Amino acid sequence: MSGSIVVSPPVVLARLRSARKSYGKAVALDEMNLQLRGGQVLALLGANGAGKSTAVSVMLGLCEADQGDASLLDQPPQAMEARRRTGVMLQSTQLPDTLKVGELLAMTRGYYPQPLSVADCVAMAGLDGLLERRYGKLSGGQQRRVQFAMAICGRPQVLFLDEPTTGLDIEARQQMWAAIRERAAAGCAVLLTTHYLEEAEALADHVVVMQAGRTLAEGSVEQIRERVLQRRIRCQSQVDEQGVAAWPGVRRVQRDGGLLEIQAEPVEPVVARLLAEDPQLSALEVHRAGLADAFLEITRAAEAA
C-alpha cells in the first residue's frame, strides 16, 4: 500500500520568544516572536526605529531581553559553540584599519573548524585584488564586501546580515545576492534586514514586517503582496490627476512631470477611461502590486489605526 510522503518543515535554528526590550521609556521589542529555519532567507522589514536591529542584537546575545528569551542553535546566544556556527554582518563594524584584507580573513577563518577556502571567500564576496590592501584604505563598498566575506567564511549554519548591501553598486549587490542564495541552498538559515524592498523580493522565502517592536504581517513574499489588491498604472498623459482621483476604484494618483501613476483596482475600467479621455496617451504600463507597495500599505494602515 502506498502512502503519501510527509515533508517535515525546515528545522528552526534560531528564535525569539515573546521578547520584550525597552530603552528607558522607548519600547524596542514588544512581545516579539521570530523563527529562523535552515535553508530559508527571512527578510525583516521595517522603517528606522521599528526594532529590527534590536531583534538581531537579542538573537545574537549582544543585549538581553527584559522579558522572553532567545535561542541560537538550541543554546543560549552567548554560548561559544553556537557562536562558532554563526556568521554576522552588522550595520556598523569597526575593524583594524592597518590590517590587510588577507590578514583579517585569515584571522576570522581561524575561529571556525571547517572554514571556506580563501579562494571561495574571494569569489563569493568579490575581493579580487583586495587581499593585500589595508582595510582602512578601502572604499565603503569594498569594506562591506570584506565584512561579508568574514561573515560567511566559517560556513555558518545561521547567518545574520544587517543591511548588508548598503553602499554597494549594482554588480556587487547582485554578486552578494548570489552568495546569499548559495548559503541558503547549503542549508544555512539567513536573517536579512534591508531597506531595499527589491532585495527582499529577490531573496526572501519569508518576510516579517515590523513596526514599533511588533510583527505587523508575515508570510511569503507572495502572501504579503496579496494583502494589497490594487495594481499600478503608469502612462504619459495630460489628464488632470485631481479628476482621476475621483474615479471609481482609484486609490492614489501622483504625477512626475508628464508621467502619471495611478493605483487602482479594478484597473481595466480606469485604463479604458484614460484612453477615452486622452487619445494622445502613450507609454501605458500596468503592474501588479509589489512588495514595496504592500509594505507601504501595511505600515500606513497600522499608523492610521
C-alpha contacts under 8 A as a table, 3 or more apart, distances in Angstrom:
res1	aa1	res2	aa2	distance
10	P	37	R	5.56
10	P	38	G	5.56
10	P	39	G	7.15
11	V	37	R	5.36
11	V	38	G	5.64
12	V	15	R	7.26
12	V	35	Q	6.26
12	V	36	L	5.56
12	V	37	R	4.29
12	V	38	G	6.45
13	L	35	Q	7.62
13	L	36	L	5.72
13	L	37	R	5.50
13	L	38	G	6.28
13	L	72	L	6.22
13	L	73	L	4.81
13	L	74	D	6.92
13	L	157	Q	7.92
13	L	158	V	6.99
13	L	189	A	6.92
14	A	35	Q	5.93
14	A	36	L	5.10
14	A	37	R	7.21
14	A	59	M	7.38
14	A	70	A	7.55
14	A	71	S	5.54
14	A	72	L	4.45
14	A	73	L	5.72
14	A	74	D	7.20
14	A	158	V	7.61
15	R	33	N	7.26
15	R	34	L	5.26
15	R	35	Q	4.38
15	R	36	L	6.10
15	R	59	M	6.98
15	R	70	A	5.68
15	R	71	S	5.50
15	R	72	L	6.78
16	L	19	A	6.07
16	L	32	M	6.69
16	L	33	N	4.97
16	L	34	L	4.88
16	L	35	Q	6.59
16	L	55	A	7.95
16	L	59	M	6.62
16	L	68	G	7.67
16	L	69	D	6.05
16	L	70	A	4.56
16	L	71	S	6.79
17	R	31	E	7.54
17	R	32	M	6.53
17	R	33	N	4.82
17	R	34	L	6.87
17	R	68	G	5.56
17	R	69	D	5.44
17	R	70	A	6.24
18	S	30	D	7.62
18	S	31	E	4.12
18	S	32	M	4.94
18	S	33	N	5.36
18	S	67	Q	7.24
18	S	68	G	4.81
18	S	69	D	6.99
19	A	29	L	6.42
19	A	30	D	6.56
19	A	31	E	4.86
19	A	32	M	4.86
19	A	33	N	6.65
19	A	65	A	5.92
19	A	66	D	7.43
19	A	67	Q	5.60
19	A	68	G	4.27
19	A	69	D	5.80
19	A	70	A	7.52
20	R	27	V	7.75
20	R	28	A	7.47
20	R	29	L	4.74
20	R	30	D	4.76
20	R	31	E	5.17
20	R	32	M	6.60
20	R	65	A	5.65
20	R	66	D	5.59
20	R	67	Q	5.05
20	R	68	G	6.33
21	K	27	V	6.16
21	K	28	A	5.50
21	K	29	L	4.84
21	K	30	D	6.82
21	K	54	T	7.98
21	K	64	E	7.83
21	K	65	A	5.10
21	K	66	D	5.16
21	K	67	Q	7.05
22	S	25	K	6.60
22	S	26	A	5.55
22	S	27	V	4.28
22	S	28	A	5.37
22	S	29	L	6.84
22	S	66	D	7.23
23	Y	26	A	5.21
23	Y	27	V	6.39
23	Y	28	A	7.04
24	G	27	V	7.83
27	V	30	D	6.60
27	V	212	A	7.27
27	V	213	G	6.85
28	A	49	G	7.53
28	A	50	A	7.17
28	A	51	G	5.06
28	A	54	T	6.64
28	A	212	A	6.56
28	A	213	G	5.01
29	L	32	M	5.95
29	L	51	G	5.97
29	L	54	T	7.22
29	L	55	A	7.07
29	L	212	A	7.17
29	L	213	G	3.90
29	L	214	R	6.43
30	D	212	A	7.58
30	D	213	G	5.02
30	D	214	R	5.48
31	E	68	G	7.60
31	E	213	G	7.87
31	E	214	R	6.84
32	M	213	G	6.82
32	M	214	R	5.70
32	M	215	T	6.87
33	N	215	T	7.91
36	L	40	Q	7.44
36	L	42	L	6.85
36	L	189	A	5.91
36	L	190	V	7.17
36	L	191	L	7.00
37	R	40	Q	5.74
37	R	189	A	5.32
38	G	157	Q	7.50
38	G	158	V	7.71
38	G	184	A	7.47
38	G	187	G	5.17
38	G	188	C	5.20
38	G	189	A	4.27
38	G	190	V	7.86
39	G	183	R	7.87
39	G	184	A	4.50
39	G	185	A	5.74
39	G	186	A	6.70
39	G	187	G	3.94
39	G	188	C	4.96
39	G	189	A	5.24
39	G	190	V	7.63
40	Q	184	A	5.78
40	Q	187	G	7.58
40	Q	188	C	7.11
40	Q	189	A	5.32
40	Q	190	V	6.21
40	Q	204	A	7.49
40	Q	205	D	5.89
40	Q	206	H	7.49
41	V	184	A	6.66
41	V	189	A	6.30
41	V	190	V	4.64
41	V	191	L	5.95
41	V	192	L	6.98
41	V	203	L	6.68
41	V	204	A	4.86
41	V	205	D	5.37
41	V	206	H	6.52
42	L	189	A	7.96
42	L	190	V	6.11
42	L	191	L	4.92
42	L	192	L	6.01
42	L	204	A	5.55
42	L	205	D	6.15
42	L	206	H	4.82
42	L	207	V	5.68
42	L	208	V	7.41
43	A	191	L	6.06
43	A	192	L	4.72
43	A	193	T	5.71
43	A	194	T	7.34
43	A	200	A	5.85
43	A	204	A	5.66
43	A	205	D	7.93
43	A	206	H	6.35
43	A	207	V	4.84
43	A	208	V	6.27
44	L	52	K	6.62
44	L	191	L	7.16
44	L	192	L	6.03
44	L	193	T	4.84
44	L	194	T	7.13
44	L	207	V	6.14
44	L	208	V	5.03
44	L	209	V	6.17
44	L	210	M	7.16
45	L	52	K	7.30
45	L	193	T	6.14
45	L	194	T	6.43
45	L	195	H	7.09
45	L	207	V	7.32
45	L	208	V	6.10
45	L	209	V	4.79
45	L	210	M	5.96
46	G	49	G	7.88
46	G	50	A	5.39
46	G	51	G	7.77
46	G	52	K	6.95
46	G	195	H	7.66
46	G	209	V	5.76
46	G	210	M	4.93
46	G	211	Q	5.98
47	A	50	A	5.48
47	A	195	H	7.72
47	A	210	M	7.93
47	A	211	Q	7.21
48	N	51	G	7.79
49	G	52	K	7.55
49	G	211	Q	7.93
49	G	212	A	7.05
50	A	210	M	5.81
50	A	211	Q	4.53
50	A	212	A	4.75
50	A	213	G	5.53
50	A	214	R	7.94
51	G	54	T	5.20
51	G	55	A	6.13
51	G	210	M	7.15
51	G	211	Q	7.17
51	G	212	A	6.45
51	G	213	G	4.80
51	G	214	R	7.94
52	K	55	A	5.19
52	K	56	V	6.42
52	K	193	T	6.97
52	K	210	M	7.30
52	K	213	G	7.72
53	S	56	V	5.04
53	S	57	S	6.11
53	S	162	D	7.27
54	T	57	S	4.95
54	T	58	V	6.15
55	A	58	V	5.29
55	A	59	M	6.22
56	V	59	M	5.14
56	V	60	L	6.17
56	V	160	F	7.45
56	V	162	D	7.96
57	S	60	L	5.13
57	S	61	G	6.08
57	S	62	L	4.95
57	S	63	C	5.79
58	V	61	G	5.02
58	V	62	L	5.97
58	V	63	C	5.18
58	V	64	E	5.57
58	V	65	A	6.27
58	V	70	A	6.73
59	M	62	L	7.76
59	M	70	A	5.46
59	M	71	S	6.72
59	M	72	L	6.95
59	M	77	P	6.37
60	L	63	C	7.77
60	L	72	L	7.48
60	L	77	P	5.30
60	L	78	Q	7.19
61	G	64	E	6.22
61	G	70	A	7.93
61	G	76	P	7.72
61	G	77	P	4.80
61	G	78	Q	5.33
65	A	68	G	6.38
65	A	69	D	6.40
65	A	70	A	7.99
70	A	76	P	6.84
70	A	77	P	6.87
71	S	74	D	5.60
71	S	75	Q	5.37
71	S	76	P	5.04
71	S	77	P	5.63
72	L	75	Q	5.25
72	L	76	P	6.01
72	L	77	P	5.04
72	L	82	A	6.19
73	L	82	A	5.96
75	Q	79	A	6.53
75	Q	82	A	6.58
76	P	79	A	5.56
76	P	82	A	7.74
77	P	82	A	6.60
77	P	83	R	7.16
78	Q	82	A	7.45
78	Q	83	R	7.05
79	A	82	A	5.40
79	A	83	R	6.36
80	M	83	R	4.99
80	M	84	R	6.15
81	E	84	R	5.30
81	E	85	R	6.82
82	A	85	R	5.38
82	A	86	T	6.53
83	R	86	T	5.02
83	R	87	G	7.81
84	R	111	Y	6.98
84	R	112	Y	5.95
84	R	154	G	7.94
84	R	156	P	7.74
85	R	112	Y	7.60
85	R	154	G	7.37
85	R	155	R	7.52
85	R	156	P	4.82
85	R	157	Q	5.56
85	R	158	V	6.79
86	T	154	G	7.93
86	T	156	P	4.76
86	T	157	Q	5.96
86	T	158	V	4.91
86	T	159	L	5.83
86	T	160	F	7.87
87	G	150	M	7.77
87	G	151	A	4.45
87	G	152	I	5.84
87	G	154	G	7.17
87	G	155	R	7.92
87	G	156	P	5.35
87	G	157	Q	7.83
87	G	158	V	6.31
87	G	159	L	4.63
87	G	160	F	6.21
88	V	151	A	4.98
88	V	152	I	7.97
88	V	159	L	5.88
88	V	160	F	4.80
88	V	161	L	6.18
89	M	93	T	7.81
89	M	147	Q	6.25
89	M	148	F	6.21
89	M	151	A	5.73
89	M	160	F	6.11
89	M	161	L	4.90
89	M	162	D	6.01
89	M	164	P	6.84
90	L	93	T	6.21
90	L	160	F	7.70
90	L	161	L	6.33
90	L	162	D	4.89
90	L	163	E	7.34
90	L	164	P	7.54
91	Q	162	D	5.43
91	Q	163	E	5.91
91	Q	164	P	7.12
93	T	147	Q	7.96
95	L	135	Y	7.72
96	P	99	L	5.78
96	P	135	Y	7.17
96	P	136	G	7.44
97	D	134	R	6.53
97	D	135	Y	5.00
97	D	136	G	3.94
97	D	137	K	7.47
98	T	134	R	5.68
98	T	135	Y	6.42
98	T	136	G	6.27
99	L	103	E	6.19
99	L	104	L	6.55
99	L	134	R	5.44
99	L	135	Y	6.02
99	L	136	G	7.94
100	K	103	E	5.16
100	K	104	L	6.39
100	K	131	L	6.47
100	K	132	E	5.59
100	K	133	R	5.27
100	K	134	R	4.05
100	K	135	Y	5.65
101	V	104	L	5.16
101	V	105	L	6.18
101	V	130	L	6.46
101	V	131	L	4.65
101	V	132	E	6.21
101	V	133	R	5.96
101	V	134	R	6.07
101	V	135	Y	5.78
101	V	146	V	7.06
102	G	105	L	5.10
102	G	106	A	6.07
102	G	130	L	7.87
102	G	131	L	4.39
102	G	132	E	6.24
103	E	106	A	5.09
103	E	107	M	6.06
103	E	131	L	7.87
104	L	107	M	5.17
104	L	108	T	6.21
104	L	150	M	7.81
105	L	108	T	5.20
105	L	109	R	6.03
105	L	118	V	7.71
105	L	149	A	7.45
105	L	150	M	6.05
105	L	153	C	7.84
106	A	109	R	5.16
106	A	110	G	6.21
107	M	110	G	5.30
107	M	111	Y	7.19
108	T	111	Y	5.57
108	T	112	Y	7.59
108	T	150	M	6.17
108	T	153	C	7.52
108	T	154	G	7.90
109	R	112	Y	5.70
109	R	115	P	5.63
109	R	116	L	7.69
109	R	150	M	7.55
109	R	153	C	6.01
109	R	154	G	5.97
110	G	113	P	7.58
110	G	115	P	7.77
111	Y	154	G	7.71
112	Y	115	P	5.73
112	Y	154	G	5.25
113	P	154	G	7.52
114	Q	154	G	6.45
114	Q	155	R	7.15
115	P	153	C	5.54
115	P	154	G	4.13
115	P	155	R	5.80
116	L	120	D	6.19
116	L	121	C	6.53
116	L	153	C	5.18
116	L	154	G	6.03
116	L	155	R	6.25
117	S	120	D	5.18
117	S	121	C	6.36
117	S	153	C	7.71
118	V	121	C	5.07
118	V	122	V	6.12
119	A	122	V	5.10
119	A	123	A	6.14
120	D	123	A	5.10
120	D	124	M	6.00
121	C	124	M	5.27
121	C	125	A	5.96
121	C	127	L	7.76
121	C	149	A	5.59
121	C	152	I	7.61
121	C	153	C	6.11
122	V	125	A	5.51
122	V	126	G	5.58
122	V	127	L	4.61
122	V	128	D	6.05
122	V	149	A	7.32
123	A	126	G	5.34
123	A	127	L	6.70
123	A	128	D	7.21
124	M	149	A	7.43
124	M	175	Q	7.07
124	M	176	M	7.01
124	M	178	A	7.92
124	M	179	A	5.52
125	A	145	R	5.51
125	A	146	V	7.05
125	A	148	F	6.45
125	A	149	A	5.41
125	A	175	Q	7.13
125	A	176	M	6.29
125	A	179	A	7.36
126	G	145	R	6.76
126	G	172	A	7.12
126	G	175	Q	7.24
127	L	130	L	5.34
127	L	131	L	6.94
127	L	142	Q	7.89
127	L	145	R	7.05
127	L	146	V	7.12
128	D	131	L	7.38
129	G	132	E	7.34
129	G	133	R	7.97
130	L	133	R	5.16
133	R	137	K	7.05
133	R	138	L	7.41
134	R	137	K	5.50
134	R	138	L	7.03
135	Y	138	L	5.54
135	Y	143	Q	6.87
138	L	141	G	7.98
138	L	142	Q	5.72
138	L	143	Q	6.00
139	S	142	Q	5.15
139	S	143	Q	6.20
140	G	143	Q	5.10
140	G	144	R	6.33
140	G	167	G	6.50
141	G	144	R	5.10
141	G	145	R	6.46
141	G	166	T	7.62
141	G	167	G	5.09
141	G	168	L	4.95
141	G	169	D	7.69
142	Q	145	R	5.09
142	Q	146	V	6.39
142	Q	168	L	7.99
143	Q	146	V	5.04
143	Q	147	Q	6.23
144	R	147	Q	5.03
144	R	148	F	6.19
144	R	164	P	7.07
144	R	165	T	7.35
144	R	166	T	7.87
144	R	167	G	7.77
144	R	168	L	7.75
145	R	148	F	5.03
145	R	149	A	6.26
146	V	149	A	5.09
146	V	150	M	6.31
147	Q	150	M	5.10
147	Q	151	A	6.25
148	F	151	A	4.98
148	F	152	I	6.36
148	F	164	P	7.39
149	A	152	I	5.38
149	A	153	C	5.75
150	M	153	C	5.35
150	M	154	G	7.82
151	A	154	G	7.30
151	A	156	P	7.98
151	A	159	L	7.32
152	I	155	R	5.77
152	I	156	P	6.33
152	I	159	L	7.45
153	C	156	P	7.67
155	R	183	R	7.95
156	P	159	L	6.18
156	P	188	C	6.66
157	Q	187	G	7.04
157	Q	188	C	4.54
157	Q	189	A	6.19
158	V	188	C	5.49
158	V	189	A	4.70
158	V	190	V	5.93
158	V	191	L	7.94
159	L	188	C	6.92
159	L	189	A	6.12
159	L	190	V	4.73
159	L	191	L	6.27
160	F	190	V	5.99
160	F	191	L	4.94
160	F	192	L	6.34
161	L	164	P	5.53
161	L	190	V	7.44
161	L	191	L	6.08
161	L	192	L	4.91
161	L	193	T	6.42
162	D	192	L	5.99
162	D	193	T	4.91
162	D	194	T	6.85
163	E	166	T	5.99
163	E	192	L	7.13
163	E	193	T	5.30
163	E	194	T	4.69
163	E	195	H	7.11
164	P	192	L	7.89
164	P	193	T	7.86
164	P	194	T	7.42
165	T	168	L	5.43
165	T	173	R	5.87
165	T	176	M	7.68
168	L	172	A	5.82
168	L	173	R	5.75
169	D	172	A	5.43
169	D	173	R	6.06
170	I	173	R	5.06
170	I	174	Q	6.19
171	E	174	Q	5.29
171	E	175	Q	6.25
172	A	175	Q	5.03
172	A	176	M	6.24
173	R	176	M	5.14
173	R	177	W	6.21
174	Q	177	W	4.89
174	Q	178	A	6.26
175	Q	178	A	5.18
175	Q	179	A	6.45
176	M	179	A	5.03
176	M	180	I	6.19
177	W	180	I	5.08
177	W	181	R	6.23
177	W	203	L	7.12
178	A	181	R	5.16
178	A	182	E	6.21
179	A	182	E	4.96
179	A	183	R	6.28
180	I	183	R	5.18
180	I	184	A	6.30
180	I	190	V	7.84
181	R	184	A	5.13
181	R	185	A	6.07
181	R	203	L	7.11
182	E	185	A	5.04
182	E	186	A	6.31
183	R	186	A	5.09
183	R	187	G	6.76
183	R	188	C	5.55
184	A	187	G	5.19
184	A	188	C	4.67
184	A	189	A	6.23
184	A	190	V	6.67
185	A	188	C	7.11
192	L	200	A	7.94
194	T	197	L	7.06
194	T	199	E	7.34
194	T	200	A	7.09
196	Y	199	E	5.26
196	Y	200	A	6.83
197	L	200	A	5.13
197	L	201	E	6.18
197	L	291	L	6.50
197	L	292	A	5.62
198	E	201	E	4.89
198	E	202	A	6.06
198	E	291	L	7.41
198	E	292	A	7.45
199	E	202	A	5.12
199	E	203	L	6.17
200	A	203	L	5.27
200	A	204	A	5.26
200	A	207	V	7.76
201	E	204	A	6.04
201	E	221	V	6.38
201	E	291	L	6.39
204	A	207	V	6.53
204	A	220	S	7.70
204	A	221	V	7.01
205	D	220	S	5.76
205	D	221	V	6.85
206	H	218	E	7.24
206	H	219	G	5.44
206	H	220	S	4.46
206	H	221	V	6.38
207	V	218	E	5.39
207	V	219	G	5.48
207	V	220	S	5.79
207	V	221	V	6.19
207	V	224	I	7.62
208	V	215	T	6.66
208	V	216	L	7.60
208	V	217	A	5.94
208	V	218	E	4.35
208	V	219	G	6.82
209	V	215	T	5.89
209	V	216	L	5.48
209	V	217	A	5.22
209	V	218	E	6.16
209	V	295	F	7.32
210	M	213	G	6.32
210	M	214	R	5.50
210	M	215	T	4.67
210	M	216	L	5.52
210	M	217	A	7.40
211	Q	214	R	5.52
211	Q	215	T	6.57
211	Q	216	L	6.47
211	Q	299	T	7.33
215	T	218	E	7.28
216	L	298	I	7.41
216	L	299	T	7.71
216	L	302	A	7.69
217	A	224	I	7.40
217	A	298	I	7.72
218	E	224	I	6.87
219	G	222	E	7.84
219	G	223	Q	5.61
219	G	224	I	6.08
220	S	223	Q	5.06
220	S	224	I	6.28
221	V	224	I	5.22
221	V	225	R	6.14
221	V	291	L	6.90
222	E	225	R	5.08
222	E	226	E	6.13
223	Q	226	E	5.15
223	Q	227	R	6.79
224	I	227	R	5.47
224	I	228	V	7.70
224	I	291	L	7.01
224	I	294	A	6.51
225	R	228	V	5.76
225	R	229	L	7.91
225	R	289	A	6.47
225	R	290	G	6.05
225	R	291	L	5.51
225	R	293	D	7.81
225	R	294	A	5.44
226	E	229	L	6.13
226	E	294	A	7.95
227	R	294	A	6.66
228	V	289	A	6.57
228	V	293	D	7.35
228	V	294	A	5.42
228	V	297	E	7.07
229	L	265	E	6.81
229	L	289	A	7.03
230	Q	251	R	7.93
230	Q	263	Q	6.08
230	Q	264	A	4.99
230	Q	265	E	4.59
230	Q	266	P	7.09
230	Q	267	V	7.87
230	Q	288	R	7.11
230	Q	289	A	6.29
231	R	263	Q	5.62
231	R	264	A	5.56
231	R	265	E	6.12
231	R	266	P	7.72
231	R	267	V	6.72
231	R	286	V	7.00
231	R	287	H	5.72
231	R	288	R	4.42
231	R	289	A	5.15
232	R	261	E	6.90
232	R	262	I	5.58
232	R	263	Q	4.48
232	R	264	A	6.41
232	R	267	V	7.96
232	R	286	V	5.65
232	R	287	H	5.08
232	R	288	R	6.13
232	R	289	A	6.60
233	I	260	L	7.93
233	I	261	E	5.62
233	I	262	I	4.99
233	I	263	Q	6.31
233	I	264	A	7.68
233	I	267	V	7.63
233	I	271	V	7.85
233	I	284	L	7.27
233	I	285	E	5.74
233	I	286	V	4.56
233	I	287	H	6.46
234	R	259	L	6.89
234	R	260	L	5.66
234	R	261	E	4.58
234	R	262	I	6.51
234	R	283	A	7.52
234	R	284	L	5.73
234	R	285	E	5.10
234	R	286	V	6.41
235	C	259	L	5.72
235	C	260	L	5.40
235	C	261	E	6.79
235	C	281	L	6.93
235	C	282	S	5.96
235	C	283	A	5.07
235	C	284	L	4.34
235	C	285	E	6.29
236	Q	258	G	5.56
236	Q	259	L	4.74
236	Q	260	L	6.06
236	Q	281	L	5.76
236	Q	282	S	5.12
236	Q	283	A	5.72
236	Q	284	L	7.02
237	S	258	G	6.23
237	S	259	L	6.60
237	S	260	L	6.34
237	S	278	D	6.92
237	S	280	Q	7.19
237	S	281	L	4.94
237	S	282	S	6.80
238	Q	258	G	6.77
238	Q	278	D	7.37
238	Q	281	L	7.73
239	V	243	G	7.95
239	V	244	V	7.57
239	V	274	L	7.61
239	V	277	E	7.30
239	V	278	D	6.55
240	D	243	G	5.49
240	D	244	V	6.48
241	E	244	V	4.92
241	E	245	A	6.15
241	E	253	V	6.36
241	E	254	Q	6.98
241	E	255	R	7.29
241	E	260	L	7.62
242	Q	245	A	5.16
242	Q	246	A	7.03
242	Q	253	V	7.89
243	G	246	A	5.58
243	G	247	W	7.12
244	V	247	W	5.33
244	V	250	V	7.41
244	V	253	V	7.32
245	A	250	V	5.96
245	A	251	R	7.21
245	A	252	R	6.55
245	A	253	V	5.95
246	A	250	V	7.04
247	W	250	V	5.79
247	W	270	V	7.60
248	P	270	V	7.94
249	G	264	A	5.28
249	G	265	E	5.16
249	G	266	P	6.08
249	G	267	V	7.51
249	G	270	V	7.67
250	V	253	V	7.58
250	V	262	I	7.02
250	V	263	Q	6.05
250	V	264	A	4.28
250	V	265	E	6.71
250	V	270	V	7.71
251	R	262	I	7.54
251	R	263	Q	5.44
251	R	264	A	5.31
251	R	265	E	7.88
252	R	262	I	5.77
252	R	263	Q	5.13
252	R	264	A	7.15
253	V	260	L	7.41
253	V	261	E	5.80
253	V	262	I	4.57
253	V	263	Q	6.51
254	Q	260	L	6.15
254	Q	261	E	5.40
254	Q	262	I	6.65
255	R	258	G	6.91
255	R	259	L	5.71
255	R	260	L	4.65
255	R	261	E	6.14
256	D	259	L	5.13
256	D	260	L	6.52
257	G	260	L	7.92
264	A	267	V	5.55
264	A	270	V	7.65
266	P	269	P	6.85
266	P	270	V	7.51
267	V	270	V	5.17
267	V	271	V	6.10
268	E	271	V	5.19
268	E	272	A	6.20
269	P	272	A	5.05
269	P	273	R	6.14
270	V	273	R	5.17
270	V	274	L	6.13
271	V	274	L	5.07
271	V	275	L	6.28
272	A	275	L	5.28
272	A	276	A	6.23
273	R	276	A	4.96
273	R	277	E	6.06
274	L	277	E	5.27
274	L	278	D	5.96
274	L	281	L	7.67
275	L	278	D	5.31
275	L	279	P	5.76
275	L	281	L	6.52
276	A	279	P	6.34
278	D	281	L	5.40
281	L	284	L	7.50
289	A	292	A	7.85
289	A	293	D	5.66
289	A	294	A	6.82
290	G	293	D	5.27
290	G	294	A	6.39
291	L	294	A	5.02
291	L	295	F	5.98
292	A	295	F	5.07
292	A	296	L	6.22
293	D	296	L	5.29
293	D	297	E	6.14
294	A	297	E	5.08
294	A	298	I	6.02
295	F	298	I	5.26
295	F	299	T	6.15
296	L	299	T	5.31
296	L	300	R	5.89
297	E	300	R	5.18
297	E	301	A	6.06
298	I	301	A	5.27
298	I	302	A	6.30
299	T	302	A	5.06
299	T	303	E	6.19
300	R	303	E	5.10
300	R	304	A	6.10
301	A	304	A	5.09
301	A	305	A	6.14
302	A	305	A	5.07
